[in-house]
Structures are given as structure tokens and as C-alpha cells.
């Protein structure tokens, strides 16, 4: 707020004080990326939160592009997202219930985690071949994704399943015979197996898509990246996407992306200027699990450097 042209010193001082208070409130709002964990929050021993970069086709992974929307508020029904991936285009289509969100995708992560755990036991001769149907109880889903078990969560669960079922990925080859094309859904189908006396979902059957099932079962060592459990406490969709991108690209080191590249990878509908404003707020907070964020200058614009925190901590302790 420019108060330099206000003649009255008392009014000017008052407006400047209000401006400082609003700025302080905005900085506090951006001071943390994580929400508070729910009551009685503890991860079940049989679930190990992990990120799986299951290739949808010929090695095309999904951790460094958004196959979902980052915003909870925009339905984006019937929309199509396009991502360039080497010699192919990833086309993400949403159904009538809207594009799946990055929060809905937590259910897919849970499904893959359980499938991979059962596949590991099968390879060790300790269990049968995993079925192609995943049957979790609603309370198990809420425990895994670290949300409260209230009525809103049950309502969200059914809506999330509808969006996941209606969101599909299509691979389009940009060069002849460069890749095999194909269309893949985030979940093939689902059926509510039982409900509580109040009508809430009790348990549900989720049909695992062939591309996920084959990507985990057919590989003796599927690509598994251990995820910080606090990923599920990240509130903002953009921050969640940055974590996924950093986990895939930076690993135990660092990765640098242009702001334009990150903007394109997210499929965001926000104006680029507003998108950069949101990203800078996350950099100021700088409490993304495992990774430090830093804006640096590049030859053609701003860059984001994502660095794993462990090396820096090790150097500090050795000094």
C-alpha cells in the first residue's frame, strides 16, 4: 500500500500499521506447508507409505507431471490436459464427475502400496499371487491418508472414487512407431461392498487397472521410492506436486527446474504470475518434507532448486 501521498500523518501511520498487520498475517498463513495431523494419528504397521512410479507405457512415469488437478475447488469436468513426454504426449481426460485431484490420488498410492507388499510376500513364497481387486475398509483409507474419520471424510471418499474412475490417461506417440499408444484409467472400477447403519461406506472393492497391476507384479524390483509420511499432511496441491517432483528428480541430491516448466507440468489454470506468487510463498515457508526449496536466477527466467536436506544436515553436524 503506497501511503506516501497521504498528507494526514495520523491517517498515514494508521494505514501503514494496518498494511503491516495484513502482511504479517499473510506471512504467518504461508509459514507452514503442513496441516495438523488428526487425533490418534498413527500409521498401521502393515502399510508403508511409498511413492511408486509405475510406468503406464514403455517407461513413461507419472511422478513428474500432473495426471490430476491440484485445486480442490475447480471441478474441471470434461477437460483435457496435455503433457509432452519425450516422443509422446500424455493426455489426461476427466469425466462428468470432474478431474481427479492430487488428494484423490492418495487412494491410488494406498492401493499400489498394498499391492506391492502382497507381491513381495508372493515372490518370497509367503503368500498367493495378489488379487486384482483391492478391498480396504474406509477407516483404513482414512488412517493411511491421515485424515479425520468424520462424516466429511466418508462423503469425500465416494466422490474421490467417482473422480478416479472417470479420469483416464492416454499416451499418444508423436513419431511413427516411437511408442505404443494406449488409454489407462486411474482405477478400473469400484463397488461399495458394505455400508454402516448410517449409510456411510464401510468397505469397498477397487478394481486395480492392468497397467498398475502389471507394473508391480511383473517386475521383481518395481521402482519404489520411500515417501515421508508427512506427505499426506501437505495441505496445498502445488506443494504436494513439488514433493513428488523432487522425490523423483532430486532423490538424495538436487534438481533444478524453470518456473515455466513446473507451471506446464502442473496443468494449472491460474495465470502464470499468480502461480509464481503461490510458488514463492511455498519457498518462503520452506518446510516441505525432506527437501529445501530455493529460487535462483536463470538465463531465461526464474529457476527452482530442490535439494534433499540430509546432505546439508550431515555437513552441518560434521563442522
C-alpha positions in Angstrom: 0.0 0.0 0.0 1.5 3.4 -1.1 0.8 5.9 1.7 3.4 8.5 0.7 0.8 10.8 -0.9 -1.4 10.9 2.2 -1.0 14.3 3.9 -2.5 13.5 7.3 0.3 11.9 9.3 -2.1 10.1 11.7 -4.1 8.6 8.9 -0.9 7.6 7.1 0.5 6.0 10.2 -2.8 4.1 10.8 -2.9 2.8 7.2 0.7 1.7 7.3 0.1 -0.1 10.6 -2.9 -1.9 9.0 -0.7 -2.8 6.0 2.0 -4.2 8.2 -0.6 -6.3 10.1 -2.0 -7.7 6.9 1.4 -8.5 5.6 2.3 -10.3 8.9 -0.9 -12.3 8.7 -0.1 -13.4 5.1 3.4 -14.4 6.1 2.0 -16.5 9.0 -0.5 -18.1 6.7 2.4 -19.2 4.5 4.6 -20.1 7.4 3.9 -23.8 7.2 3.0 -26.2 4.4 1.7 -29.0 6.7 -1.6 -29.3 8.4 -2.0 -30.7 11.9 -2.3 -34.5 12.0 -5.6 -35.9 13.0 -6.3 -37.2 16.5 -4.9 -40.6 17.3 -2.7 -40.4 14.2 -0.5 -43.4 13.8 0.3 -45.4 10.7 -0.7 -49.1 10.7 2.3 -51.4 10.6 1.1 -53.2 7.5 1.1 -50.1 5.4 4.4 -48.5 4.3 3.7 -45.2 2.6 5.7 -45.2 -0.6 5.6 -43.5 -4.0 5.6 -45.9 -6.9 6.5 -44.6 -10.3 4.6 -47.3 -12.2 5.1 -46.8 -15.9 1.9 -46.5 -17.9 3.6 -47.4 -21.2 7.2 -48.1 -22.3 8.7 -46.4 -19.2 6.5 -43.3 -19.1 6.3 -42.4 -15.4 3.8 -40.1 -13.8 5.6 -38.5 -10.9 6.9 -35.5 -12.8 3.7 -34.5 -14.5 0.2 -34.0 -13.0 -2.4 -36.5 -14.0 -4.8 -34.8 -11.6 -5.8 -31.3 -10.7 -4.0 -29.6 -7.8 -7.0 -27.5 -6.7 -9.9 -28.8 -4.7 -12.2 -26.0 -5.8 -12.2 -26.4 -9.6 -14.2 -29.4 -10.9 -12.8 -29.2 -14.5 -15.3 -31.8 -15.8 -14.8 -32.8 -19.4 -11.4 -31.1 -19.6 -8.2 -32.5 -21.2 -4.7 -31.9 -20.0 -1.7 -32.3 -22.3 1.9 -33.1 -21.3 4.8 -33.5 -23.6 6.9 -36.5 -22.6 9.9 -37.0 -25.0 8.5 -38.5 -28.1 5.0 -38.9 -26.7 2.1 -36.8 -25.4 0.3 -37.7 -22.2 -3.3 -36.7 -22.5 -5.4 -36.7 -19.3 -9.2 -36.7 -19.7 -11.7 -36.0 -16.9 -15.2 -37.5 -16.7 -18.5 -35.9 -15.8 -17.7 -36.1 -12.0 -14.6 -33.9 -12.6 -10.9 -34.4 -12.9 -9.4 -36.4 -10.0 -7.4 -34.3 -7.5 -3.9 -34.9 -6.2 -5.7 -35.7 -2.9 -7.8 -38.4 -4.5 -4.6 -39.9 -5.8 -3.8 -40.8 -2.2 -6.2 -43.8 -2.6 -4.2 -44.9 -5.7 -1.0 -44.7 -3.6 -2.6 -46.8 -0.9 -3.7 -49.4 -3.5 -0.3 -49.6 -5.0 1.4 -49.8 -1.7 -0.7 -52.7 -0.6 -0.3 -54.5 -3.9 3.5 -54.2 -3.8 3.5 -55.5 -0.2 1.5 -58.5 -1.2 3.6 -59.0 -4.4 6.7 -59.0 -2.2 5.3 -61.8 0.0 4.3 -63.8 -3.1 7.9 -63.6 -4.5 9.2 -64.7 -1.2 6.9 -67.7 -1.2 4.9 -66.4 1.8 1.6 -65.7 0.1 -0.6 -66.2 -3.0 -0.5 -64.0 -6.1 -2.3 -60.8 -5.2 -5.8 -60.4 -6.5 -6.7 -57.7 -8.9 -9.3 -56.3 -6.5 -8.2 -54.2 -3.6 -10.7 -54.2 -0.6 -10.0 -51.7 2.1 -12.2 -50.6 4.9 -13.0 -46.9 4.9 -11.3 -46.5 8.3 -8.1 -48.0 6.8 -8.2 -45.5 4.0 -8.6 -42.6 6.4 -5.7 -43.9 8.6 -3.4 -44.3 5.6 -4.1 -40.8 4.1 -4.1 -39.3 7.6 -7.5 -37.6 7.8 -10.2 -37.4 10.4 -12.8 -40.2 10.4 -15.8 -37.8 10.4 -18.7 -37.6 8.0 -17.0 -35.3 5.6 -14.3 -37.9 5.0 -16.8 -40.6 4.1 -18.5 -38.2 1.7 -15.2 -37.3 0.2 -14.3 -41.0 -0.3 -17.2 -41.8 -2.5 -16.7 -38.7 -4.6 -13.0 -39.4 -4.9 -13.6 -42.9 -6.2 -16.0 -41.5 -8.8 -13.4 -38.9 -10.0 -10.6 -41.6 -10.1 -12.8 -43.9 -12.2 -13.7 -41.1 -14.6 -10.1 -39.8 -15.1 -8.1 -41.6 -17.8 -4.6 -41.2 -19.3 -3.9 -41.6 -23.0 -0.4 -42.0 -24.5 -0.1 -40.5 -28.0 3.1 -41.3 -30.0 4.4 -38.2 -31.7 6.7 -40.2 -34.0 5.7 -43.3 -36.0 6.4 -46.5 -34.1 8.1 -44.5 -31.4 5.8 -45.8 -28.7 2.7 -47.9 -28.4 -0.4 -45.8 -27.7 -2.9 -46.7 -25.1 -5.6 -45.4 -22.7 -5.4 -46.2 -19.0 -7.7 -45.3 -16.1 -6.6 -44.4 -12.6 -8.9 -47.1 -11.2 -10.8 -49.5 -13.4 -13.9 -49.7 -11.3 -15.2 -49.8 -7.8 -18.1 -51.3 -5.9 -19.3 -50.5 -2.4 -19.3 -53.8 -0.6 -20.9 -52.7 2.7 -22.3 -49.6 4.4 -22.8 -48.7 8.0 -26.2 -48.4 9.6 -26.0 -44.6 8.9 -25.3 -45.2 5.2 -21.6 -44.5 5.2 -19.2 -46.6 3.2 -17.8 -49.4 5.3 -15.7 -51.3 2.8 -15.2 -51.0 -1.0 -13.8 -53.2 -3.8 -11.4 -51.2 -6.1 -10.5 -52.9 -9.4 -6.8 -52.4 -10.0 -6.0 -51.2 -13.5 -4.0 -53.6 -15.7 -1.1 -51.1 -16.1 -0.7 -50.7 -12.3 -1.1 -54.5 -11.7 1.4 -55.4 -14.4 3.8 -52.6 -13.4 4.1 -54.0 -9.8 3.6 -57.8 -10.3 5.7 -58.2 -13.5 8.8 -56.6 -12.0 10.9 -58.4 -9.4 12.1 -55.0 -8.2 9.5 -52.4 -9.1 10.7 -48.8 -8.8 9.8 -47.8 -5.2 10.6 -44.5 -3.6 10.1 -44.3 0.1 7.8 -41.4 0.9 7.9 -39.2 4.0 4.6 -39.9 5.8 4.1 -36.2 6.3 3.4 -36.0 2.5 -0.2 -36.7 3.4 -0.3 -33.7 5.7 0.8 -31.3 3.0 -2.2 -29.0 2.5 -1.6 -27.2 -0.8 -1.8 -29.2 -4.0 1.2 -27.3 -5.5 3.3 -28.2 -2.5 2.3 -31.9 -2.9 3.3 -31.8 -6.6 6.7 -30.2 -5.7 7.3 -33.0 -3.3 6.6 -35.7 -5.9 8.7 -33.9 -8.5 11.6 -33.5 -6.0 11.3 -37.1 -4.9 11.6 -38.3 -8.5 14.1 -35.9 -9.9 16.3 -34.8 -6.9 16.3 -38.1 -4.9 19.1 -37.8 -2.4 20.7 -34.8 -4.3 19.2 -31.8 -6.0 17.2 -30.9 -9.1 16.6 -27.6 -10.9 13.5 -26.7 -13.0 12.4 -23.5 -14.6 9.3 -22.0 -13.2 7.8 -22.2 -16.7 8.5 -25.9 -16.8 6.9 -26.5 -13.4 3.9 -24.4 -14.4 3.4 -26.5 -17.6 3.9 -29.8 -15.7 1.1 -29.0 -13.1 -1.5 -28.2 -15.7 -2.6 -25.2 -13.6 -5.3 -22.9 -14.9 -4.0 -20.0 -12.8 -2.3 -17.1 -14.5 1.4 -17.7 -14.6 2.0 -14.6 -12.4 -0.4 -15.8 -9.7 1.1 -19.3 -10.0 4.6 -17.8 -9.3 3.2 -15.9 -6.4 1.9 -19.2 -4.9 5.2 -20.9 -5.5 7.2 -18.1 -3.9 5.0 -18.4 -0.8 6.0 -22.1 -0.5 9.7 -21.2 -0.9 9.4 -18.7 1.9 7.8 -21.3 4.1 10.4 -23.8 3.0 9.2 -26.7 5.2 8.5 -29.2 2.5 9.3 -32.7 4.0 12.8 -33.8 3.1 13.5 -31.0 0.5 14.7 -27.4 0.7 13.3 -25.0 -1.9 15.3 -22.1 -3.3 14.6 -19.6 -6.1 17.6 -18.8 -8.2 18.2 -16.8 -11.4 18.5 -18.5 -14.8 19.5 -17.2 -18.2 15.9 -17.2 -19.4 14.0 -16.6 -16.1 13.5 -17.9 -12.6 14.5 -21.4 -11.5 13.5 -23.5 -8.6 16.2 -25.6 -6.9 15.0 -28.5 -4.8 17.7 -30.0 -2.5 17.5 -33.0 -0.3 18.0 -31.8 3.3 20.1 -34.8 4.5 23.5 -33.9 2.9 23.2 -30.3 4.3 22.4 -31.6 7.8 25.3 -34.1 7.6 27.7 -31.3 6.7 26.5 -29.1 9.5 26.9 -31.8 12.1 30.4 -32.6 10.9 31.6 -29.0 11.0 
